[in-house]
Amino acid sequence: AWDAARKYILFGMFRDANGELVGPESEVYETLGIGEQIGGPLEDLAGPALNNFVKFVAVVSFVTSDLYDMTPERTWPWGIGQVVINFML
């Protein structure tokens, strides 16, 4: 996504809040370059593993959502149990 955003700015298709064109000499373009250099190598390394973990946590949270109340008085033991279960897996 970093390189796609940089190309978007490079081809002159991005405007700021004032409607002015943001070009490759802007700070936004340089910031996207830094993000691409830092995040690019880590994207292939951690992306697939974290994707599966996030999906798993979301499904478990959705399935156990009936155990929780809106008030924290009776909810905190279930929350701690959820954290323990996630670390055990």
Sequence and secondary structure as in RCSB ss.txt:
>XXXX:A:sequence
AWDAARKYILFGMFRDANGELVGPESEVYETLGIGEQIGGPLEDLAGPALNNFVKFVAVVSFVTSDLYDMTPERT
WPWGIGQVVINFML
>XXXX:A:secstr
 HHHHHHHHHTT  B TTS B  TTSHHHHHHHHHHHHHHHHHHHHHHHHHHHHHHHHHHHHHTGGG  SSTTTT
HHHHHHHHHHHHH 
